[in-house]
Amino acid sequence: MAAVRHLARWALGAFFLFAGTGHLTFARTQFQAQVPPWVPLDPDLVVVLSGVVELGLGLALLLVRRRRALVGWVVAAFLVAVFPGNLAQWMEGRDAFGLTSDTARAVRLLFQPVLILWALWSTGAWPRPDDRTRERLR
C-alpha cells in the first residue's frame, strides 16, 4: 500500500506542477476566466499568485519528507480555498477549459473533494496518521 500512496502523491505533485505551469504560461487566459468577479484583485494577479502556490505545492508533494502530512493538509486547504471560485464558475455559467455546460462544471465540483481526499491520503495525513506522522505535524 505504501507504494500506491507514493505513486498517488507523485501523480498529484505532477498534476500541481502542470497546473501551476499552465497558470503562468499556456493556460493563463483560461485561468483568468475562472476568477470570480467578486475577488477584489486583478484576475491576472490571482492567476499568477495561485500558479506560484501550485508550483510550490507540487514541489512540496514531491520533495518534502519530514512534514509530509502537513503538506497534505496545506494542499487540502488550498483546494478548499479555490472551491468557491469553482462553485462561482458553475453558478454563473462561465466557460473555461472546455467546461461549457452546467453538467461539465458540476462534475468538476464533484471532483474537488476527491482531490482533497487524494492529497490527505497520499501524504499519510488522513484517515489516521501513525505516530511518526503525528510527530511530524508538531
C-alpha positions in Angstrom: 0.0 0.0 0.0 2.9 2.3 0.7 4.0 2.1 -3.0 0.5 3.1 -4.1 0.4 6.1 -1.8 3.9 7.1 -3.1 2.7 6.9 -6.7 -0.5 8.8 -5.9 1.5 11.5 -4.2 3.8 11.8 -7.1 0.9 11.9 -9.6 -0.7 14.7 -7.5 2.6 16.6 -7.3 3.0 16.3 -11.1 -0.6 17.5 -11.6 0.1 20.6 -9.4 3.3 21.3 -11.3 1.5 21.1 -14.6 -1.4 23.2 -13.4 1.0 25.8 -11.9 2.9 26.0 -15.1 -0.3 26.4 -17.0 -1.3 29.3 -14.7 1.9 31.1 -15.7 2.1 30.2 -19.4 -0.1 28.4 -21.9 -3.4 28.4 -20.0 -3.2 31.8 -18.3 -6.1 33.3 -20.1 -8.3 30.3 -19.4 -7.5 30.6 -15.7 -8.3 34.3 -15.7 -11.8 33.4 -17.0 -12.3 31.4 -13.9 -11.5 34.1 -11.4 -14.9 35.3 -10.0 -15.7 38.9 -10.4 -16.2 39.4 -6.7 -12.5 38.7 -6.0 -11.1 42.1 -5.1 -7.8 41.6 -7.1 -6.8 41.8 -10.7 -7.6 38.4 -12.3 -4.1 38.1 -13.8 -2.5 38.7 -10.4 -4.8 36.0 -8.9 -3.8 33.6 -11.6 -0.1 34.3 -11.2 -0.2 34.0 -7.4 -2.2 30.8 -7.5 0.2 29.4 -10.1 3.2 30.1 -7.9 1.4 28.5 -5.0 0.6 25.4 -7.1 4.2 25.1 -8.2 5.3 25.3 -4.6 2.7 22.7 -3.5 3.7 20.4 -6.4 7.3 20.6 -5.4 6.4 20.0 -1.7 4.4 16.9 -2.6 7.4 15.5 -4.5 10.3 16.6 -2.2 9.2 17.1 1.4 9.7 14.1 3.7 9.8 15.2 7.3 6.5 17.1 7.3 4.7 15.2 4.5 1.4 15.0 6.4 1.5 18.8 7.0 2.0 19.2 3.2 -1.1 17.1 2.7 -3.2 19.4 5.0 -1.8 22.5 3.2 -2.7 21.1 -0.2 -6.2 20.2 1.1 -6.6 23.7 2.5 -5.6 25.2 -0.9 -8.1 23.0 -2.7 -10.8 24.1 -0.2 -9.8 27.8 -0.7 -10.2 27.6 -4.5 -13.5 25.8 -4.3 -15.6 29.0 -4.1 -14.2 30.1 -7.4 -15.1 26.7 -9.0 -18.6 27.0 -7.4 -19.0 30.5 -8.8 -18.0 29.3 -12.3 -20.8 26.8 -12.1 -23.3 29.2 -10.6 -22.5 31.9 -13.1 -22.2 29.6 -16.1 -18.8 30.9 -17.1 -16.9 28.7 -19.7 -13.3 27.8 -19.4 -11.2 24.7 -20.1 -13.9 23.1 -22.1 -16.3 23.3 -19.3 -19.1 24.7 -21.4 -22.1 23.2 -19.8 -23.6 23.1 -16.3 -23.1 19.4 -16.2 -19.4 19.6 -17.0 -18.9 22.3 -14.4 -20.9 20.3 -11.8 -18.7 17.2 -12.5 -15.7 19.3 -11.8 -17.2 20.4 -8.5 -17.7 16.7 -7.6 -14.1 16.0 -8.3 -12.8 18.6 -5.9 -13.5 16.5 -2.7 -11.7 13.6 -4.5 -8.6 15.8 -4.9 -8.8 16.8 -1.2 -9.0 13.2 -0.1 -6.3 12.3 -2.5 -4.0 14.9 -1.0 -4.7 13.8 2.5 -4.5 10.1 1.8 -1.4 10.1 -0.4 0.6 12.1 2.2 -0.4 10.0 5.1 -2.3 12.9 6.7 -5.6 11.0 6.7 -7.5 8.9 7.6 -5.4 8.1 10.6 -1.8 9.3 10.8 0.6 7.0 12.5 2.7 8.1 15.5 5.5 9.2 13.3 3.2 11.4 11.2 1.7 13.0 14.3 5.2 13.8 15.4 5.9 15.5 12.0 2.8 17.7 12.4 4.1 19.2 15.6 
